[in-house]
Amino acid sequence: MSSQLNTPIYSGKIDPSQLSVAFRELSLCARSGTCVGVCPEGALSIGPDYYPQLNEDACTECGLCRKVCPGQDVSFENLNELSFNDVDVSDNFDGRVEEVHVGYATNETFRYGGAGGGVVTALLHDLLKNGDVDGCIVTRMRKDKPWLGESFIARTEEDLAASQGSRYTVIPFNAILKDVLASDGKYAIAALPCHLHGLRFALREIPELREKLPWIVGLFCGGALETYVVPELLETKKIKPDEIQDFQFRGGDWPGKMRAIMKDGEIRDLHYSNYKDGAYNYFIGLYMPDRCQTCLDGSNLFSDISISDAWTRDKQGNYKFAYHSRILVRNNHGKALLEKAVARGSLHAQNLGNDKAYQTHKQQTRRKGLNAPLRVERRRQSGIAVPFYGLPAAEATAQEKLTERAVSSLLWFGRFRFVRFNLIRFLTSSAAIPLINIRLWLKKRKYTKTR
Ligand SMILES: Cc1cc2nc3c(=O)[nH]c(=O)nc-3n(C[C@H](O)[C@H](O)[C@H](O)COP(=O)(O)OP(=O)(O)OC[C@H]3O[C@@H](n4cnc5c(N)ncnc54)[C@H](O)[C@@H]3O)c2cc1C
């Protein structure tokens, strides 16, 4: 499995300026699937590595796929206006926030089956069971290729339970818009920032979609992982992809760990410690796609309500909120969704007010709020294609610039299979347990010192 970009994915018969960015500059494609989902001619489909592919004979050059593409032109001012009728973009990592809560699903299957506290699923289920929507657009691992994810329409409580958990891999989520447009009814959606950017553009272009998608829940995102991450991790453990029936990025006890569910039902843990302390940083440093490296939206800035992990630690450095999710309410629509779910008993939520003791996501704020903008600006100045956000260039100290360089170098090394494969083989082996322990010790020490 390669990570080489810029291979031609169509012959060039169609004017590329009418198409989504993948057909001009593959490295800018977010693989959100939006172009595939809206194409009125069905000329686009999901191709290798989840990039779109074009049937040139069916394309009429209508330009819709270009208009909804969230790869290149992602003006935050435009998105802010589309989402909140206001061009004033908040300049902090969390974005526009009216209320902050932590919470959990009151349904225990959802709470303990979720990545955090099952809040996303509780919000969706509340709408479904009360007849507010006919289905919910969510994800699962594929039956035919369980190392890859897909989006689908959940219509039952069981479907929703099966969709739970985080799939930290690229999924062309919005390709499902094709099915939404082809069916009657209303739907709720839970999506990552790049999916939501594409969705906001699609809602602008296709009025019919506005009726069909009244409820949008956003997920935080520190970056997805390449589509080849699962096969490579399995290979380090000498497991063949066709030996598994499912794959979990955060299975088992909170906060969960990467696990392979074998065809005979055996569950195999694929690393030590948990996802947060024993895998996340390694994988995100080696498998983050190029486009995610230049994404500046980590908190789903343009959602009505945004859900994240609740990583807050206590004074001893221990997590305070196991099996909880953090909830950012951004506008009245998001507030109505949350209040409805709480009033109907689907969700328990605690309003945190402005209490600074609950602040979290420091590392992610640095990654998305500083490193990524610096990377975008550095690449832009070197003539490399980058997304356009319409934001002022980031200011930083020499040390911050050096840190961004170091992080970017590691990401660059991740392009080479030999490097990432051997690093991951070591980092997920028992030989790396001391590293995990040192990291945990440093983290606790830092916490107890700064509090
Ligand atoms: C790629 C990715 C990166 C993330 N990065 C961060 C982060 O840096 N910091 C942070 O706090 N939180 C992050 N999250 C969100 C976090 O992991 C949880 O999804 C969130 O806290 C909700 O938990 P829950 O228990 O309320 O949701 P659950 O009830 O477990 O529901 C999870 C929902 O997420 C959907 N989902 C899972 N994977 C995908 C995907 N690839 N694309 C679209 N939808 C998906 C499922 O379909 C389901 O609807 C990330 C999630 C993903 C998928």
The ligand as an SDF file (V2000), in Angstrom:
LIG
                    3D

 53 58  0  0  0  0  0  0  0  0999 V2000
  -11.0530   10.5030   13.0130 C   0  0  0  0  0  0  0  0  0  0  0  0
  -11.5000   11.0250   14.3560 C   0  0  0  0  0  0  0  0  0  0  0  0
  -10.6670   11.8820   15.0740 C   0  0  0  0  0  0  0  0  0  0  0  0
  -11.0650   12.3620   16.3160 C   0  0  0  0  0  0  0  0  0  0  0  0
  -10.2230   13.1940   17.0170 N   0  0  0  0  0  0  0  0  0  0  0  0
  -10.5870   13.6480   18.2170 C   0  0  0  0  0  0  0  0  0  0  0  0
   -9.7230   14.4640   18.9830 C   0  0  0  0  0  0  0  0  0  0  0  0
   -8.6110   14.7570   18.5510 O   0  0  0  0  0  0  0  0  0  0  0  0
  -10.1470   14.9310   20.1920 N   0  0  0  0  0  0  0  0  0  0  0  0
  -11.3750   14.6090   20.6760 C   0  0  0  0  0  0  0  0  0  0  0  0
  -11.7280   15.0220   21.7800 O   0  0  0  0  0  0  0  0  0  0  0  0
  -12.2250   13.8290   19.9890 N   0  0  0  0  0  0  0  0  0  0  0  0
  -11.8570   13.3410   18.7810 C   0  0  0  0  0  0  0  0  0  0  0  0
  -12.7060   12.5500   18.0660 N   0  0  0  0  0  0  0  0  0  0  0  0
  -14.0770   12.3220   18.5970 C   0  0  0  0  0  0  0  0  0  0  0  0
  -14.0970   11.2680   19.6680 C   0  0  0  0  0  0  0  0  0  0  0  0
  -13.2320   10.2050   19.3070 O   0  0  0  0  0  0  0  0  0  0  0  0
  -15.5120   10.6960   19.8600 C   0  0  0  0  0  0  0  0  0  0  0  0
  -16.0460   10.3550   18.6130 O   0  0  0  0  0  0  0  0  0  0  0  0
  -16.4420   11.6950   20.4700 C   0  0  0  0  0  0  0  0  0  0  0  0
  -15.9490   12.0550   21.7130 O   0  0  0  0  0  0  0  0  0  0  0  0
  -17.8540   11.1220   20.6050 C   0  0  0  0  0  0  0  0  0  0  0  0
  -17.8900   10.0820   21.5200 O   0  0  0  0  0  0  0  0  0  0  0  0
  -19.2990    9.4750   21.9340 P   0  0  0  0  0  0  0  0  0  0  0  0
  -19.0710    8.3640   22.9140 O   0  0  0  0  0  0  0  0  0  0  0  0
  -20.1990   10.5860   22.3490 O   0  0  0  0  0  0  0  0  0  0  0  0
  -19.8240    8.9120   20.5370 O   0  0  0  0  0  0  0  0  0  0  0  0
  -20.3360    7.4540   20.1270 P   0  0  0  0  0  0  0  0  0  0  0  0
  -21.6560    7.1950   20.7280 O   0  0  0  0  0  0  0  0  0  0  0  0
  -19.2560    6.4610   20.3030 O   0  0  0  0  0  0  0  0  0  0  0  0
  -20.5650    7.7040   18.5550 O   0  0  0  0  0  0  0  0  0  0  0  0
  -19.4720    7.9200   17.7190 C   0  0  0  0  0  0  0  0  0  0  0  0
  -19.9820    8.4700   16.4120 C   0  0  0  0  0  0  0  0  0  0  0  0
  -18.8390    8.7870   15.6110 O   0  0  0  0  0  0  0  0  0  0  0  0
  -19.0640    8.3380   14.2930 C   0  0  0  0  0  0  0  0  0  0  0  0
  -17.7820    8.0930   13.6540 N   0  0  0  0  0  0  0  0  0  0  0  0
  -16.8120    7.2400   14.0410 C   0  0  0  0  0  0  0  0  0  0  0  0
  -15.7840    7.3060   13.2070 N   0  0  0  0  0  0  0  0  0  0  0  0
  -16.1010    8.1940   12.2420 C   0  0  0  0  0  0  0  0  0  0  0  0
  -15.4360    8.7000   11.0970 C   0  0  0  0  0  0  0  0  0  0  0  0
  -14.2050    8.2890   10.7490 N   0  0  0  0  0  0  0  0  0  0  0  0
  -16.0690    9.6030   10.3320 N   0  0  0  0  0  0  0  0  0  0  0  0
  -17.3090   10.0360   10.6680 C   0  0  0  0  0  0  0  0  0  0  0  0
  -17.9880    9.6220   11.7620 N   0  0  0  0  0  0  0  0  0  0  0  0
  -17.3810    8.7120   12.5280 C   0  0  0  0  0  0  0  0  0  0  0  0
  -19.8760    7.0490   14.4880 C   0  0  0  0  0  0  0  0  0  0  0  0
  -20.5470    6.7340   13.2920 O   0  0  0  0  0  0  0  0  0  0  0  0
  -20.8030    7.4590   15.6280 C   0  0  0  0  0  0  0  0  0  0  0  0
  -21.9320    8.1190   15.1420 O   0  0  0  0  0  0  0  0  0  0  0  0
  -12.3330   12.0060   16.8500 C   0  0  0  0  0  0  0  0  0  0  0  0
  -13.1630   11.1240   16.1330 C   0  0  0  0  0  0  0  0  0  0  0  0
  -12.7510   10.6200   14.9100 C   0  0  0  0  0  0  0  0  0  0  0  0
  -13.6450    9.6630   14.1730 C   0  0  0  0  0  0  0  0  0  0  0  0
  1  2  1  0
  2  3  1  0
  2 52  2  0
  3  4  2  0
  4  5  1  0
  4 50  1  0
  5  6  2  0
  6  7  1  0
  6 13  1  0
  7  8  2  0
  7  9  1  0
  9 10  1  0
 10 11  2  0
 10 12  1  0
 12 13  2  0
 13 14  1  0
 14 15  1  0
 14 50  1  0
 15 16  1  0
 16 17  1  0
 16 18  1  0
 18 19  1  0
 18 20  1  0
 20 21  1  0
 20 22  1  0
 22 23  1  0
 23 24  1  0
 24 25  2  0
 24 26  1  0
 24 27  1  0
 27 28  1  0
 28 29  2  0
 28 30  1  0
 28 31  1  0
 31 32  1  0
 32 33  1  0
 33 34  1  0
 33 48  1  0
 34 35  1  0
 35 36  1  0
 35 46  1  0
 36 37  1  0
 36 45  1  0
 37 38  2  0
 38 39  1  0
 39 40  1  0
 39 45  2  0
 40 41  1  0
 40 42  2  0
 42 43  1  0
 43 44  2  0
 44 45  1  0
 46 47  1  0
 46 48  1  0
 48 49  1  0
 50 51  2  0
 51 52  1  0
 52 53  1  0
M  END
$$$$
